[in-house]
Amino acid sequence: MSAFDARDLLDCYARGVFPMADAREDARVFLIDPERRGVIPLDRFHVSRRLARTVRGDPFDVRFDTAFHQVVLECAASGPGRMETWINRPIETLYLQLHATGRAHSVECWQDGELVGGLYGVSLRGAFFGESMFSRRRDASKVALVHLVARLIAGGFVLLDAQFMTDHLSQFGAEEIGRATYHRRLAKALEADADFYVGGTAGVSAGGAALGSGAGGGGATILGGVTDLAGGSSSSLGSAVSGAMAAGGRAGSAAATAGAGAAALQLITQAS
């Protein structure tokens, strides 16, 4: 029998199942289909006023898919209050395979040339399955989440799966739904023809804030959610896409990052 590979894992996601492990050094992988599922509605994503100010300030250089493996390793690293991780070696290898085929993506927050926060997940048709996030600076992972949501909206995604509901995620508009409801939403998402790169290719630089475990730095968590209180705008979604995302391809350029956080918030506001 052939080994379980990235194609098999994608098939699991299409059936509403995702992998987990008990510990980093435990080679066993379990497939999970929980009775209750955490999701982040893309049309009701909530960003607090304080976080919105942070995002508009563009404190980080936000990039996509430039350091995927490093993001996974940071999410798998132990930290204060969390000695073990569900990301073991086989799971790490599977996500690297998915990334090589363009199905797994990272959103990264860089500061002074250092990766200080981010998240990663899997895209399949109109669904994005958030896997894990980490933060080494305040709000780094939350900013990454804001930029992820803006990109998903721009690309035509209809489902952001956060896996498990937490109190932390509820502040961003995340909700818990039953298995049957989740599978119906997943089926609808798999009918959509979404594009993660609608706003630019790998290496896009777009200033913003990050998606982490709580308000401070340190540690990683299963992905959660965020909503925008930035205020409305009369400009079209298309123009916001070109302003917020299509500036991509110029990673590291101050001109490319300036105003990217505000543009991401505008996309989120227009979708709500």
C-alpha positions in Angstrom: 0.0 0.0 0.0 1.4 3.4 -0.9 2.3 5.9 1.8 -0.1 8.6 2.9 0.9 11.8 0.9 -0.2 15.3 0.2 -2.9 14.2 -2.3 -4.4 12.0 0.4 -4.4 14.9 2.8 -6.2 17.2 0.4 -8.8 14.5 0.0 -9.2 14.5 3.7 -9.8 18.3 3.8 -12.4 17.9 1.0 -14.2 15.5 3.3 -14.0 17.8 6.3 -11.1 15.9 8.1 -7.8 17.3 9.3 -4.7 15.8 10.9 -3.3 16.2 14.4 -0.7 14.5 16.6 -0.2 14.1 20.4 3.3 15.5 20.5 6.2 16.8 18.3 8.2 13.6 18.6 5.2 11.2 18.3 5.1 9.8 14.8 1.4 8.9 14.9 -1.1 11.1 13.0 -4.8 11.2 13.8 -7.5 12.4 11.4 -10.1 14.6 13.2 -13.7 15.3 12.3 -15.0 17.1 15.4 -18.7 17.3 16.3 -18.3 21.1 16.7 -16.3 23.3 14.4 -14.9 26.8 14.7 -15.3 29.0 11.6 -14.6 32.6 10.9 -17.4 34.2 8.7 -15.6 36.3 6.1 -18.5 38.7 5.9 -18.6 39.3 9.6 -14.9 39.4 10.5 -14.4 41.7 13.5 -11.4 43.9 14.1 -11.3 45.9 17.3 -10.7 49.6 17.2 -7.3 49.2 18.8 -6.2 46.5 16.4 -7.5 48.5 13.5 -5.2 51.4 14.5 -2.3 48.9 14.7 -3.1 47.5 11.2 -3.3 51.0 9.7 0.1 51.9 11.2 1.7 49.1 9.1 4.2 48.0 11.9 5.2 44.9 10.0 6.3 44.0 6.5 3.6 41.4 5.7 4.6 38.8 3.1 3.0 35.7 1.6 4.8 32.3 1.1 8.3 33.6 1.4 9.2 31.5 4.5 6.6 28.8 4.8 8.8 26.2 6.4 10.0 28.7 9.0 6.5 29.6 9.9 5.6 25.9 10.4 8.7 25.4 12.6 7.8 28.5 14.7 4.2 27.2 15.1 5.6 23.8 16.2 8.1 25.2 18.7 7.5 24.9 22.4 7.0 27.9 24.5 5.9 29.2 28.0 2.9 27.2 29.1 3.0 25.0 26.0 5.6 22.2 26.1 4.1 20.1 23.4 2.7 20.7 19.9 0.3 18.8 17.6 2.6 19.5 14.6 4.8 16.4 14.5 7.4 15.5 11.8 5.1 13.6 9.5 2.6 16.5 9.6 5.3 19.0 8.9 6.4 16.9 5.9 2.9 16.7 4.5 2.4 20.5 4.7 5.7 21.1 3.0 4.5 18.8 0.2 1.2 20.8 0.0 3.2 24.1 -0.1 5.3 22.7 -3.0 2.1 22.1 -5.0 0.7 25.6 -4.2 -2.0 24.4 -1.8 -0.5 25.5 1.6 0.3 29.1 2.3 1.9 31.3 4.9 1.2 34.8 5.9 4.3 36.3 7.6 5.0 39.4 9.6 8.6 40.7 9.4 10.2 43.4 11.4 13.8 44.6 10.9 14.5 41.5 8.8 13.2 39.1 11.5 10.1 36.9 11.2 8.1 37.9 14.3 4.7 36.3 13.6 2.5 34.6 11.1 0.2 31.8 10.3 -0.2 29.0 7.7 -3.0 27.0 6.3 -4.4 25.1 3.3 -6.4 26.4 0.3 -8.8 24.2 -1.6 -11.2 25.7 -4.1 -13.2 28.3 -2.0 -12.1 27.1 1.4 -9.1 28.0 3.5 -8.2 25.8 6.4 -6.3 27.7 9.0 -3.8 25.5 10.8 -1.7 27.4 13.3 -0.2 30.8 14.1 2.5 32.2 16.2 3.6 35.6 17.5 6.9 37.0 18.8 5.7 40.6 18.9 2.5 42.1 20.1 -0.3 41.7 17.6 1.9 40.1 15.0 -0.3 37.1 14.4 -3.4 39.2 14.5 -2.1 41.4 11.8 -1.3 38.4 9.7 -4.9 37.2 10.2 -6.3 40.6 9.0 -4.2 40.4 5.9 -5.2 36.8 5.3 -8.9 37.6 5.5 -8.5 40.5 3.1 -6.8 38.3 0.7 -9.4 35.5 1.0 -12.2 38.1 0.4 -10.4 39.5 -2.7 -9.8 36.0 -4.0 -13.4 34.9 -3.8 -13.1 32.4 -0.8 -16.3 31.7 1.1 -15.1 29.6 4.1 -12.3 30.2 6.6 -12.1 27.1 8.9 -10.6 27.7 12.3 -11.0 24.1 13.4 -11.7 24.6 17.1 -13.5 27.5 18.8 -11.8 29.4 21.6 -12.6 32.5 23.7 -9.8 34.3 21.9 -11.3 33.6 18.5 -14.8 34.8 19.5 -13.6 38.4 19.7 -13.0 38.3 16.0 -16.4 37.0 15.0 -15.6 33.3 15.0 -18.5 31.0 15.6 -19.0 27.4 16.5 -21.2 25.3 14.3 -22.2 21.6 14.2 -20.6 19.0 12.0 -23.6 18.8 9.6 -23.7 22.5 9.1 -19.9 22.6 8.6 -20.1 20.0 5.9 -22.8 21.9 4.1 -20.7 25.0 4.1 -17.7 23.1 3.0 -19.6 21.6 0.1 -20.6 25.0 -1.0 -17.0 26.3 -0.7 -15.7 23.5 -2.8 -18.0 24.6 -5.6 -16.4 28.1 -5.7 -13.4 28.9 -7.9 -11.3 31.0 -5.6 -7.7 32.3 -6.1 -5.3 32.9 -3.3 -3.0 34.8 -5.6 -5.6 37.2 -7.0 -3.8 40.1 -5.4 -0.2 39.0 -6.3 2.1 36.1 -6.3 4.4 34.6 -3.6 6.7 37.2 -2.0 4.1 39.9 -1.9 4.9 42.5 0.6 1.9 44.2 2.2 2.2 46.0 5.6 -0.1 44.9 8.3 -0.7 43.3 11.7 -0.5 39.7 12.9 -2.6 36.8 14.0 -1.2 35.4 17.2 -2.2 33.7 20.4 -3.7 36.5 22.4 -2.5 40.1 22.7 1.1 39.4 23.5 4.0 37.6 21.9 5.3 34.1 22.4 3.6 30.8 21.7 1.4 29.4 18.9 -2.2 28.3 18.7 -4.6 26.7 16.3 -6.0 29.4 14.0 -8.7 31.8 15.1 -10.5 34.8 13.8 -10.8 38.8 13.5 -13.9 42.0 12.5 -13.4 45.5 11.1 -14.5 48.7 12.7 -12.6 50.8 10.3 -15.7 52.4 8.7 -17.2 52.1 5.3 -16.1 53.2 1.9 -17.8 54.0 -1.4 -15.0 52.7 -3.5 -15.5 49.4 -5.2 -14.0 46.1 -4.0 -12.1 45.9 -7.3 -10.3 49.2 -6.7 -9.5 48.1 -3.1 -8.0 44.9 -4.4 -5.8 46.8 -6.8 -4.8 49.2 -4.1 -4.3 46.7 -1.3 -3.0 43.6 -3.0 -1.9 44.2 -6.5 1.0 46.2 -5.2 2.6 42.8 -4.6 5.8 41.5 -6.1 7.9 44.3 -4.5 8.7 42.7 -1.2 10.7 44.9 1.1 9.8 48.1 -0.7 8.5 50.8 1.6 6.3 52.1 -1.3 4.7 48.7 -1.5 3.8 48.4 2.2 2.7 52.0 2.8 -1.1 52.0 3.3 -1.5 48.3 2.9 -3.0 47.8 6.3 -5.7 50.5 5.6 -6.5 48.9 2.2 -6.8 45.4 3.9 -9.3 46.9 6.4 -11.2 48.5 3.5 -11.6 45.2 1.8 -12.9 43.6 5.0 -15.4 46.5 5.6 -16.8 46.3 2.1 -17.4 42.6 2.5 -19.5 43.0 5.6 
